[in-house]
């Protein structure tokens, strides 16, 4: 009877001493500080526990080593798998990852595909819990959440990429992720990966439901800010039902332009004037 191994490899964190010699040169010396910081946060242990690697005779690379390589490479402006392979052969990077040789791009791709959507969901859950703990430590009872979307152009035949709003690279395939930040902490609170053809506010209600559910109980009120792409009645209902406030830019439609012409404006200075009015959008 054949039994599959259940033993798991454990990732050993590495600290590197800095020295100024010409024996082993690297372009990524700044990673030593990042490595120490990430280690202090306990992210290595979290990732190793979440994506543990079962020990077999053929296993040479851990899942966590691949994930750390991707994170470190992205921080250095390196995104493509072929370039991450070259990046991982740097002597300092190999030392930090605890590997003898560099990573193979096909190995990276195979591992990521094996983790699949389930792995992506686990990573998001871990991220939300981590951010929740960071917000707890700040001691705030009210936070400002800024929501936005961004275009990321890709080349070749990338899964999920599509043509959409992409002003810098019109007509190119792209992704259109949804992101929100805690303004007071300058930290990413939540993010969703979306195809490039997704409209700005697609999924915003479910996105904010998940975000609000993960906030610490100490946060009693949020102030939500976003541009006109997030002008969404269901979103406003969700925020109001939970006692939160929001400031979302409205599109300057012909009806609103006509309305503004008949209002009394208070002049602040030679460039600024303000007014206040109520308007119920149709549809």
C-alpha positions as CSV (number, residue, x, y, z in Angstrom):
1,X,0.0,0.0,0.0
2,X,1.3,3.4,-1.0
3,X,1.0,6.2,1.5
4,X,1.4,9.9,0.6
5,X,3.7,11.9,2.9
6,X,2.1,14.3,5.3
7,X,5.4,15.7,6.6
8,X,5.8,19.4,5.8
9,X,8.9,21.5,5.2
10,X,9.3,24.6,7.5
11,X,10.7,27.8,6.1
12,X,13.8,29.2,8.0
13,X,14.0,32.9,8.1
14,X,17.4,34.4,7.2
15,X,19.1,37.6,8.5
16,X,22.0,39.0,6.5
17,X,25.0,41.0,7.8
18,X,25.9,44.0,5.7
19,X,29.4,44.4,4.5
20,X,31.1,46.6,1.9
21,X,33.3,44.4,-0.2
22,X,33.6,43.6,-3.9
23,X,33.5,39.8,-3.5
24,X,29.7,39.4,-3.8
25,X,27.9,42.3,-5.3
26,X,24.1,42.8,-5.4
27,X,21.7,45.4,-6.8
28,X,19.1,44.7,-4.1
29,X,20.8,45.5,-0.8
30,X,17.7,47.3,0.3
31,X,15.9,44.0,0.6
32,X,17.8,43.2,3.8
33,X,15.8,45.9,5.6
34,X,12.6,44.8,4.0
35,X,13.3,41.2,4.9
36,X,13.9,42.1,8.6
37,X,10.7,44.2,8.7
38,X,8.6,41.4,7.1
39,X,10.1,38.9,9.5
40,X,9.2,41.2,12.5
41,X,5.6,41.3,11.3
42,X,5.5,37.5,11.2
43,X,4.4,37.4,7.6
44,X,6.9,34.6,6.7
45,X,5.3,32.3,9.4
46,X,1.8,33.2,8.3
47,X,2.5,32.4,4.7
48,X,4.4,29.2,5.6
49,X,1.4,28.0,7.7
50,X,-1.2,29.0,5.1
51,X,0.7,27.5,2.1
52,X,2.6,24.7,3.7
53,X,4.7,22.4,1.5
54,X,4.3,18.6,1.8
55,X,7.7,16.9,2.0
56,X,8.5,14.5,-0.8
57,X,11.8,13.2,-2.3
58,X,11.4,15.6,-5.3
59,X,10.5,18.7,-3.3
60,X,13.3,21.3,-3.3
61,X,11.4,24.6,-3.2
62,X,8.8,25.6,-0.7
63,X,5.6,27.4,-1.6
64,X,6.5,30.2,0.8
65,X,9.9,30.7,-1.0
66,X,8.1,31.2,-4.3
67,X,5.6,33.7,-2.8
68,X,8.4,35.7,-1.0
69,X,10.4,35.8,-4.3
70,X,7.3,37.3,-6.1
71,X,6.8,39.9,-3.3
72,X,10.4,40.9,-3.2
73,X,10.6,41.0,-7.0
74,X,7.6,43.3,-7.2
75,X,9.0,45.6,-4.6
76,X,12.0,45.9,-6.9
77,X,9.8,46.6,-9.9
78,X,10.1,43.1,-11.4
79,X,6.8,41.5,-12.4
80,X,7.3,39.0,-15.3
81,X,8.1,35.3,-14.4
82,X,11.1,35.2,-16.6
83,X,12.6,38.2,-15.0
84,X,11.7,36.9,-11.5
85,X,13.7,33.8,-12.4
86,X,16.8,36.0,-13.1
87,X,16.1,38.0,-10.0
88,X,16.1,34.9,-7.8
89,X,19.6,34.0,-9.0
90,X,21.1,37.2,-7.3
91,X,23.3,36.0,-4.4
92,X,21.5,38.2,-1.8
93,X,18.1,37.1,-3.0
94,X,19.2,33.4,-2.8
95,X,20.4,34.0,0.7
96,X,17.2,35.6,1.8
97,X,15.0,32.9,0.2
98,X,17.2,30.1,1.5
99,X,17.8,28.5,-1.9
100,X,21.0,27.3,-3.5
101,X,20.1,28.1,-7.1
102,X,17.6,30.4,-8.6
103,X,13.9,29.6,-9.2
104,X,12.7,28.3,-12.6
105,X,9.9,30.3,-14.1
106,X,8.0,27.1,-15.1
107,X,8.2,25.9,-11.5
108,X,6.8,29.3,-10.3
109,X,3.9,29.1,-12.8
110,X,3.1,25.4,-11.9
111,X,3.0,26.2,-8.2
112,X,0.8,29.2,-8.6
113,X,-1.6,27.3,-10.9
114,X,-1.8,24.5,-8.3
115,X,-2.8,27.0,-5.6
116,X,-5.5,28.3,-7.9
117,X,-8.5,30.4,-6.9
118,X,-8.7,28.7,-3.5
119,X,-5.1,29.9,-2.8
120,X,-6.0,33.4,-3.8
121,X,-9.0,33.5,-1.5
122,X,-6.9,32.2,1.4
123,X,-4.3,34.9,0.7
124,X,-7.0,37.6,0.7
125,X,-8.5,36.3,4.0
126,X,-5.0,36.4,5.6
127,X,-4.5,39.9,4.3
128,X,-7.8,41.1,5.7
129,X,-7.0,39.6,9.1
130,X,-3.6,41.1,9.1
131,X,-4.9,44.6,8.3
132,X,-7.6,44.2,10.9
133,X,-5.0,43.7,13.6
134,X,-3.0,46.7,12.4
135,X,-6.1,48.9,12.6
136,X,-6.8,47.6,16.1
137,X,-3.4,48.8,17.2
138,X,-3.9,52.3,15.9
139,X,-6.6,53.0,18.5
140,X,-8.9,54.9,16.1
141,X,-12.7,54.7,16.4
142,X,-13.3,56.5,13.1
143,X,-11.4,56.1,9.8
144,X,-11.5,57.5,6.3
145,X,-11.7,55.0,3.5
146,X,-10.6,56.1,0.0
147,X,-11.8,53.8,-2.8
148,X,-10.4,53.8,-6.3
149,X,-9.7,51.5,-9.3
150,X,-6.6,51.4,-11.4
151,X,-5.6,50.1,-14.9
152,X,-2.7,47.6,-15.3
153,X,-1.7,47.0,-18.9
154,X,-0.5,43.5,-19.8
155,X,1.0,42.0,-23.0
156,X,0.6,38.6,-24.7
157,X,-2.3,36.3,-23.8
158,X,-2.8,36.8,-20.0
159,X,-5.8,35.0,-18.5
160,X,-8.6,37.4,-17.5
161,X,-7.1,40.4,-19.4
162,X,-9.5,42.4,-21.6
163,X,-9.9,45.7,-23.4
164,X,-11.5,48.4,-21.3
165,X,-10.9,51.9,-20.0
166,X,-7.2,52.4,-20.3
167,X,-6.3,56.0,-21.1
168,X,-2.5,55.6,-21.1
169,X,-2.5,52.5,-23.4
170,X,-5.7,52.7,-25.4
171,X,-6.9,49.5,-27.0
172,X,-4.4,47.4,-24.9
173,X,-5.4,44.4,-22.8
174,X,-5.5,45.2,-19.1
175,X,-6.7,44.3,-15.6
176,X,-8.9,46.7,-13.6
177,X,-8.4,46.0,-9.9
178,X,-10.6,47.6,-7.2
179,X,-8.7,49.0,-4.1
180,X,-9.5,50.8,-0.9
181,X,-7.2,52.5,1.6
182,X,-7.3,53.7,5.2
183,X,-6.3,57.3,4.7
184,X,-5.1,57.9,8.3
185,X,-2.7,54.9,8.1
186,X,-1.7,55.0,4.4
187,X,-2.5,51.3,4.2
188,X,-4.4,49.1,1.7
189,X,-7.5,47.8,3.4
190,X,-8.9,45.6,0.7
191,X,-8.5,44.8,-3.0
192,X,-10.3,42.7,-5.7
193,X,-8.7,41.5,-8.9
194,X,-10.9,42.2,-11.9
195,X,-10.8,41.9,-15.7
196,X,-9.9,45.0,-17.7
197,X,-13.5,45.4,-19.1
198,X,-15.0,45.8,-15.7
199,X,-16.7,49.2,-15.1
200,X,-15.3,51.2,-12.2
201,X,-18.1,50.4,-9.7
202,X,-18.6,46.8,-10.7
203,X,-18.9,44.8,-7.5
204,X,-18.5,47.8,-5.2
205,X,-21.5,46.9,-3.0
206,X,-20.2,43.4,-2.3
207,X,-16.7,44.7,-2.0
208,X,-17.7,47.2,0.7
209,X,-19.8,44.6,2.5
210,X,-16.7,42.4,2.9
211,X,-14.6,45.4,3.8
212,X,-17.0,46.6,6.5
213,X,-17.4,43.1,7.9
214,X,-13.6,42.8,8.5
215,X,-13.2,46.1,10.4
216,X,-12.5,45.9,14.1
217,X,-15.5,46.5,16.4
218,X,-13.7,49.6,17.7
219,X,-14.4,51.3,14.4
220,X,-17.8,52.9,14.9
221,X,-17.9,55.2,11.9
222,X,-16.2,55.5,8.5
223,X,-16.0,58.4,6.1
224,X,-16.1,57.0,2.5
225,X,-14.5,58.9,-0.3
226,X,-14.5,58.2,-4.1
227,X,-14.7,59.7,-7.5
228,X,-17.7,59.8,-9.8
229,X,-17.2,56.3,-11.1
230,X,-18.5,55.1,-7.7
231,X,-21.7,57.2,-7.7
232,X,-24.0,54.2,-6.9
233,X,-27.3,54.3,-5.1
234,X,-27.0,50.8,-3.6
235,X,-23.6,51.7,-2.3
236,X,-25.0,54.8,-0.6
237,X,-27.8,52.8,0.9
238,X,-25.3,50.3,2.4
239,X,-23.3,53.1,3.9
240,X,-26.3,55.0,5.3
241,X,-27.9,51.8,6.7
242,X,-24.6,51.2,8.7
243,X,-24.5,54.8,9.9
244,X,-21.5,55.9,7.8
245,X,-20.8,59.1,5.9
246,X,-19.6,59.5,2.4
247,X,-18.3,62.0,-0.1
248,X,-18.6,60.9,-3.8
249,X,-18.1,63.1,-6.7
250,X,-21.1,63.4,-9.0
251,X,-21.0,63.6,-12.8
252,X,-21.8,67.0,-14.1
253,X,-24.8,66.1,-16.2
254,X,-26.9,68.7,-18.2
255,X,-29.6,68.6,-15.5
256,X,-27.1,69.4,-12.7
257,X,-25.5,72.1,-14.9
258,X,-28.9,73.8,-15.4
259,X,-29.6,73.5,-11.7
260,X,-26.3,75.1,-10.7
261,X,-27.0,78.2,-12.9
262,X,-30.0,79.1,-10.8
263,X,-28.4,78.8,-7.4
264,X,-26.9,81.4,-5.0
265,X,-23.2,81.0,-4.6
266,X,-21.0,82.1,-1.7
267,X,-17.7,83.5,-3.0
268,X,-14.7,82.2,-1.0
269,X,-11.9,83.8,-3.1
270,X,-11.2,84.8,-6.7
271,X,-11.1,81.2,-7.7
272,X,-13.6,79.5,-5.4
273,X,-17.3,79.7,-4.7
274,X,-19.6,77.2,-2.9
275,X,-23.3,76.4,-2.7
276,X,-25.5,73.8,-1.1
277,X,-28.5,72.1,-2.6
278,X,-30.5,68.8,-2.7
279,X,-31.0,66.8,-5.8
280,X,-32.5,63.3,-6.3
281,X,-31.0,61.5,-9.3
282,X,-33.4,59.6,-11.5
283,X,-32.9,56.0,-12.5
